[in-house]
């Protein structure tokens, strides 16, 4: 089967699954089987595309050309392939987990949830395979609209308010800033094609590079660079599987993926370095890394703390892009995968705690690790990977990011500030994440908290175990993510 055919199937299969799922409201068992079959089939298709890419079989699909010289087109390259592997594999894991969670938590509108989840994954596949900036922007917006009903799933006033923040920040930033950046690139270059080394060199005046690049950094609000981060903690009202979609599988990763694509294939690392655009813009992710970590330490609500952790961790990837050197971009690209598996483990554990203990506050978890040892072991594994400690995969991305800061072309003060930011952030990760499993395993159970607890339903446990095990495997065997990240930055 040709690469182009496989790409079309990968984008249409979740939509077909969503259509079938939407008709099965009165047959929940069949609905969930179809969800698993669809997600497993998508993973198989994506693996087949990966094999085609490994053999050098790369094709381009043009669906339409709504404007002269601007097409809705798709192709495959290493960075998009890595994102597709992460998203498809974690959709399968999340689908398994959701079966246990949605039933145990007695969530309403479960059929709508599974159908919308599938539609969001279809939008992610289109983003992965986007051949140009116009196509990327188009499906970036589709992803925002398709995930809005998931954020407002419960339908109460709090969910509606959070949904307004979600839609307002993401649509406002994309239309007001991201789209403006796209239009300026088109104005100066006459092209929106993704090209190795970028398309702006010699076409955009040097003094325009930093302002236009800033439009993308802030306009791609899904990357949650401060101050464009408010939507992410607001979206924590959604069910835990949706939180996993937002934080690990789709939305936030679409944001940082878009920033990496713009950096590598629109501006080009050399142009960014030569213009000096990153010398002052790089302070945005630096401050986000530290400030979000400090805010996380103040949050007693477990999902809110994890949300601010995600904001901090996403800016590792943005920082890697702005380092604009081989090690920094390699580390930032790898962090898409390494953070995804670690963070989804944390959110799954948080969901298991909710459905079993009915607790949302960290202050209430003292001694609960002895009640739910499996769940809190998964949480510990995810924590250690996010911190970047061996033997877990998160170590590799942080290692290359640290090497990238040392190679940064800029003032010595900035170089040491960058390295110091990474080191201090890791210590803050310990302070606001590691304390949770330590307190759960070794803390004293508060008076009146002597409850008979058991682990979450089996689908939740299976869904939790898979990404936790992968966190360990990725330390010893980071392929294929390393090879794809390396190929994406090979020309540097």
Residue pairs with C-beta under 8 A, 6 or more apart in sequence:
1 48
2 57
2 59
3 49
3 52
3 53
3 57
3 58
3 59
3 76
4 59
4 60
4 61
6 45
6 48
6 49
6 52
7 49
7 59
7 61
7 74
7 75
7 76
7 129
8 61
9 45
10 42
10 45
10 46
10 49
10 84
10 88
10 125
10 129
11 74
11 122
11 125
11 126
11 129
12 122
13 38
13 41
13 42
13 45
13 122
14 38
14 42
14 118
14 119
14 121
14 122
14 125
15 118
15 119
15 122
16 38
17 34
17 35
17 37
17 38
17 39
17 118
18 114
18 115
18 116
18 118
18 119
18 122
19 115
20 34
20 38
21 31
21 34
21 35
21 38
21 111
21 114
21 115
21 118
22 111
22 112
22 115
24 30
24 31
24 34
24 111
25 31
25 111
28 110
28 111
31 110
31 111
31 114
32 95
32 99
32 114
35 95
35 98
35 99
35 114
35 117
35 118
36 92
36 95
36 96
36 99
38 118
39 88
39 91
39 92
39 95
39 121
40 92
42 88
42 91
42 92
42 121
42 125
43 88
43 89
43 91
43 92
45 88
46 84
46 85
46 88
46 89
47 85
49 76
49 81
49 84
50 81
50 84
50 85
50 480
52 58
52 76
53 76
53 77
53 78
53 81
58 75
58 76
58 77
59 75
59 76
60 73
60 74
60 75
60 131
61 73
61 74
61 75
61 131
62 71
62 72
62 73
63 71
63 72
63 73
63 74
64 71
64 72
65 71
65 72
66 72
69 190
69 191
70 132
70 134
70 186
70 192
71 131
71 132
71 134
71 135
72 134
72 135
72 138
73 130
73 131
73 132
73 135
74 126
74 129
74 130
74 131
74 135
75 129
75 131
76 129
77 194
77 488
78 484
78 485
78 487
78 488
79 257
79 260
79 261
79 264
79 333
79 484
79 485
79 488
80 128
80 129
80 130
80 257
80 261
81 128
81 484
82 333
82 336
82 337
82 480
82 481
82 484
82 485
82 488
83 124
83 127
83 128
83 253
83 254
83 257
83 336
84 125
84 128
84 129
85 337
85 480
85 481
85 484
86 249
86 253
86 336
86 337
86 340
86 481
87 121
87 124
87 125
87 128
87 249
87 250
87 253
88 121
88 125
90 244
90 248
90 249
90 340
90 341
90 344
90 467
91 117
91 121
91 249
93 344
93 463
93 466
93 467
94 117
94 241
94 244
94 245
94 249
94 344
94 463
95 114
95 117
96 459
96 462
96 463
96 466
97 241
97 244
97 348
97 351
97 459
97 460
97 462
97 463
97 464
98 113
98 114
98 117
98 241
98 459
98 463
99 459
100 355
100 456
100 457
100 458
100 459
100 460
100 461
100 463
101 107
101 239
101 240
101 241
101 351
101 352
101 355
101 456
101 457
101 459
101 460
102 110
102 113
102 239
102 241
103 110
103 457
104 355
104 356
104 456
104 457
104 460
105 239
105 354
105 355
107 113
107 153
107 239
108 154
108 155
109 153
109 155
112 149
112 153
113 150
113 153
113 239
113 241
113 242
116 146
116 147
116 149
116 150
117 150
117 241
117 242
117 245
119 146
120 143
120 146
120 147
120 150
120 245
120 250
121 249
121 250
123 139
123 142
123 143
123 146
123 250
124 143
124 249
124 250
124 254
126 135
126 139
126 142
127 136
127 139
127 140
127 143
127 254
127 257
127 258
128 257
130 136
130 139
130 194
130 261
131 193
131 194
132 192
132 193
132 194
133 182
133 185
133 192
133 193
133 194
133 261
133 262
133 266
134 182
134 192
136 258
136 261
137 174
137 178
137 179
137 182
140 174
140 178
140 220
140 222
140 254
140 258
141 171
141 174
143 222
143 250
143 251
143 254
144 167
144 170
144 171
144 174
144 222
144 251
147 166
147 242
147 245
147 246
147 250
147 251
148 163
148 166
148 167
150 238
150 242
150 245
151 159
151 162
151 163
151 166
151 235
151 237
151 238
151 242
151 246
152 159
152 160
152 162
152 163
152 238
153 159
153 238
153 239
153 242
154 237
154 238
154 239
158 237
159 237
159 238
161 234
162 234
162 235
162 236
162 237
162 238
165 230
165 231
165 234
166 231
166 234
166 235
168 231
169 221
169 228
169 230
169 231
170 221
170 222
170 231
172 221
173 218
173 219
173 220
173 221
173 228
174 219
174 220
174 221
176 219
177 215
177 216
177 218
177 219
178 215
178 216
178 219
178 220
178 221
179 219
180 215
180 219
181 212
181 215
181 216
181 219
182 192
184 204
184 208
184 212
184 215
185 191
185 192
185 199
185 200
185 204
185 212
185 266
186 192
188 200
188 203
188 204
188 208
189 199
189 200
189 203
189 204
191 199
192 266
193 199
194 261
194 265
194 266
195 265
195 266
196 264
196 265
196 491
197 268
197 270
197 491
198 264
198 265
198 266
198 267
198 268
198 269
198 270
198 271
199 265
199 266
199 268
200 209
200 212
200 266
200 267
200 268
200 271
201 268
201 270
201 271
204 212
206 274
206 275
209 267
209 271
209 272
209 275
209 277
210 275
210 276
210 277
210 280
210 281
213 262
213 267
213 272
213 277
213 281
214 277
214 281
216 258
216 259
216 262
217 223
217 225
217 259
217 281
217 284
217 318
218 225
218 228
218 284
220 255
220 258
220 259
220 262
221 228
221 231
221 255
222 251
222 252
222 254
222 255
222 256
222 258
223 252
223 255
223 256
223 258
223 259
223 314
223 315
223 317
223 318
224 231
224 232
224 252
224 255
224 288
224 310
224 311
224 314
224 315
225 284
225 285
225 288
225 314
225 315
225 318
226 284
226 287
226 288
226 291
226 292
226 311
229 288
229 292
229 311
232 246
232 247
232 252
232 307
232 310
232 311
233 304
233 307
233 308
233 311
235 242
235 243
235 246
235 307
236 243
236 301
236 303
236 304
236 307
238 246
239 351
240 303
240 347
240 348
240 350
240 351
240 354
241 351
243 303
243 306
243 307
243 347
243 350
243 351
244 344
244 347
244 348
244 351
245 251
246 252
247 306
247 307
247 310
247 343
247 344
247 347
248 339
248 340
248 341
248 343
248 344
248 347
249 340
249 344
252 310
252 314
253 336
253 340
255 314
256 314
256 317
256 318
256 321
256 332
256 336
257 336
259 317
259 318
259 321
260 317
260 321
260 329
260 332
260 333
260 336
260 488
263 269
263 272
263 321
263 322
263 324
263 329
264 321
264 329
264 488
264 489
267 277
269 324
269 325
269 329
269 492
270 324
272 278
272 322
272 324
273 324
273 325
273 409
276 410
278 322
278 323
278 324
278 410
279 410
279 411
279 414
281 322
282 319
282 322
282 323
282 410
282 414
282 418
284 315
284 318
285 315
285 316
285 318
285 319
285 322
286 315
286 319
286 417
286 418
286 421
288 311
288 312
288 314
288 315
288 318
289 312
289 315
289 316
289 319
289 421
289 422
289 425
290 312
290 421
290 424
290 425
290 428
292 308
292 309
292 311
292 312
292 315
293 308
293 309
293 312
293 425
293 428
293 429
293 432
294 428
295 308
296 305
296 308
296 309
296 312
296 428
296 432
297 305
297 428
297 431
297 432
299 305
299 308
299 362
300 361
300 362
300 363
301 360
301 361
301 362
302 350
302 353
302 360
302 361
302 362
302 365
302 436
303 347
303 350
303 360
305 362
305 432
305 433
306 343
306 346
306 347
306 350
309 343
309 346
309 386
309 429
309 432
309 433
310 343
312 425
312 428
313 335
313 339
313 343
313 386
314 339
316 331
316 332
316 335
316 339
316 397
316 398
316 401
316 422
316 425
317 332
317 333
317 335
317 336
317 339
318 332
319 328
319 332
319 401
319 418
319 421
320 328
320 329
320 330
320 331
320 332
320 333
320 335
320 400
320 401
320 404
321 328
321 329
321 332
322 328
323 329
323 332
323 401
323 404
323 405
323 407
323 408
323 418
324 409
325 404
325 407
325 408
325 409
325 492
326 404
326 407
326 489
326 492
327 400
327 401
327 403
327 404
327 406
327 407
328 400
328 401
328 403
328 404
328 405
328 407
328 408
329 404
329 488
329 489
329 492
330 400
330 404
330 485
330 486
330 489
331 396
331 397
331 398
331 399
331 400
331 401
331 402
331 403
331 404
332 397
332 401
332 404
333 484
333 485
333 488
333 489
334 396
334 397
334 400
334 478
334 481
334 482
334 485
335 394
335 397
335 398
335 401
337 393
337 397
337 474
337 481
337 485
338 385
338 393
338 394
338 396
338 397
338 474
338 481
339 386
339 394
339 397
341 385
341 393
341 467
341 470
341 471
341 474
342 382
342 383
342 385
342 386
342 392
342 393
342 394
342 467
342 471
343 382
343 386
344 382
344 467
345 378
345 379
345 381
345 382
345 385
345 464
345 467
345 468
345 471
346 379
346 382
346 383
346 386
346 433
348 378
348 460
348 463
348 464
348 467
349 375
349 376
349 378
349 379
349 382
349 464
350 379
351 456
351 460
352 372
352 375
352 455
352 456
352 460
352 461
352 464
353 359
353 365
353 368
353 372
353 375
354 360
355 456
355 457
355 460
356 372
356 375
356 453
356 454
356 455
356 456
357 364
357 365
357 368
357 371
357 372
357 451
357 453
359 365
359 368
362 436
362 439
364 446
364 449
365 436
365 439
365 440
365 443
366 439
366 440
366 443
366 444
366 445
366 446
366 449
367 440
367 443
367 444
367 445
367 446
367 449
368 376
368 440
368 445
368 453
369 376
369 437
369 439
369 440
369 441
369 442
369 443
370 440
370 441
370 445
371 451
371 453
371 454
372 453
372 454
372 455
372 456
373 441
374 455
374 461
374 464
375 455
375 456
375 464
376 437
376 440
376 441
377 437
377 468
378 464
378 465
378 468
379 436
379 437
379 440
380 434
380 437
381 392
381 468
381 471
381 472
382 467
382 468
382 471
383 429
383 433
383 434
383 436
383 437
384 392
384 394
384 434
384 471
385 392
385 393
385 394
385 395
385 471
386 394
386 429
386 433
387 394
387 426
387 429
387 430
387 433
387 434
388 394
388 395
388 397
388 398
388 399
388 426
388 429
389 395
390 475
391 472
391 475
391 476
392 471
392 472
392 474
392 475
393 470
393 471
393 472
393 473
393 474
393 475
393 478
394 471
395 475
396 474
396 475
396 478
396 482
398 422
398 426
401 422
402 419
402 422
405 415
405 418
405 419
405 422
406 415
406 419
408 414
408 415
408 418
455 461
456 464
474 481
